Amino acid sequence: MVKAKIKLKNPTGLHLRPAGILCNEAVKFDCSVQFQFRGTVSNAKSVLSVLGACIKSGDEIEFICDGKDEEEALSAMLKIVDDGLGE
């Protein structure tokens, strides 16, 4: 299991389009890809879970990846958030 925290930079937070981009990246990996926000762990492969977390710009989330390609998944998730999720 690997974990890392990152702050959301995109100005609108995780509304539908960036949430879809995040999920599309997460489903590329065989390992579980989750994130923790305000004490709740959500599935990053589920658009509804991502939207339900109500993450805004400037919020910090922690990605948790567990499985055979966990290192690659964590790196990809951090990069896509750092790049602004298409915004």
C-alpha positions as CSV (number, residue, x, y, z in Angstrom):
1,M,0.0,0.0,0.0
2,V,1.3,3.5,-0.9
3,K,-0.2,6.9,0.1
4,A,0.4,10.5,-0.8
5,K,-1.3,13.8,-0.1
6,I,-1.9,16.5,-2.7
7,K,-3.8,19.8,-2.7
8,L,-6.4,20.4,-5.5
9,K,-5.3,23.3,-7.6
10,N,-8.0,23.5,-10.3
11,P,-10.3,26.5,-9.7
12,T,-13.6,24.7,-9.7
13,G,-12.8,21.7,-7.6
14,L,-14.1,18.2,-8.5
15,H,-17.2,18.9,-10.5
16,L,-18.4,16.4,-13.1
17,R,-15.8,16.9,-15.9
18,P,-12.7,16.8,-13.6
19,A,-14.2,14.0,-11.6
20,G,-14.6,12.0,-14.9
21,I,-11.0,12.7,-15.8
22,L,-9.9,11.5,-12.4
23,C,-11.9,8.3,-12.6
24,N,-10.8,7.6,-16.2
25,E,-7.2,7.7,-15.0
26,A,-7.9,5.5,-11.9
27,V,-9.6,2.7,-13.9
28,K,-6.5,2.2,-16.0
29,F,-4.9,0.4,-13.0
30,D,-5.6,-3.0,-11.6
31,C,-4.9,-2.0,-8.0
32,S,-7.5,-0.3,-5.8
33,V,-7.3,3.5,-6.0
34,Q,-9.0,5.4,-3.2
35,F,-8.7,8.8,-1.6
36,Q,-9.3,10.1,1.8
37,F,-10.9,13.5,2.5
38,R,-12.2,14.7,5.8
39,G,-12.0,11.3,7.4
40,T,-13.9,9.5,4.6
41,V,-12.3,7.1,2.2
42,S,-13.8,7.1,-1.3
43,N,-13.3,5.0,-4.5
44,A,-11.5,7.0,-7.1
45,K,-12.8,4.7,-9.8
46,S,-16.4,5.8,-9.1
47,V,-17.6,9.1,-10.5
48,L,-20.4,9.2,-7.9
49,S,-18.0,8.6,-5.0
50,V,-15.7,11.4,-6.3
51,L,-18.6,13.8,-6.7
52,G,-20.1,12.8,-3.3
53,A,-16.9,13.9,-1.6
54,C,-17.6,17.5,-2.4
55,I,-13.9,18.5,-2.9
56,K,-13.3,22.1,-3.6
57,S,-10.3,24.0,-4.9
58,G,-7.5,24.2,-2.2
59,D,-8.7,21.0,-0.4
60,E,-6.1,18.4,0.4
61,I,-6.8,14.7,-0.4
62,E,-4.7,11.6,0.3
63,F,-4.6,9.0,-2.4
64,I,-4.3,5.4,-1.2
65,C,-3.3,2.7,-3.8
66,D,-3.0,-0.9,-3.0
67,G,-2.2,-3.7,-5.4
68,K,0.3,-4.9,-8.0
69,D,0.7,-1.6,-9.9
70,E,0.2,0.7,-6.9
71,E,3.3,2.8,-7.4
72,E,2.4,3.6,-11.0
73,A,-1.2,4.3,-10.0
74,L,-0.2,6.7,-7.3
75,S,2.3,8.5,-9.5
76,A,-0.4,8.9,-12.3
77,M,-3.0,10.1,-9.9
78,L,-0.7,12.8,-8.4
79,K,0.4,13.9,-11.8
80,I,-3.2,14.3,-13.1
81,V,-4.3,16.3,-10.1
82,D,-1.1,18.4,-10.2
83,D,-1.7,19.1,-13.9
84,G,-5.2,20.6,-13.0
85,L,-7.5,17.8,-14.1
86,G,-8.0,19.3,-17.6
87,E,-8.7,22.9,-16.4
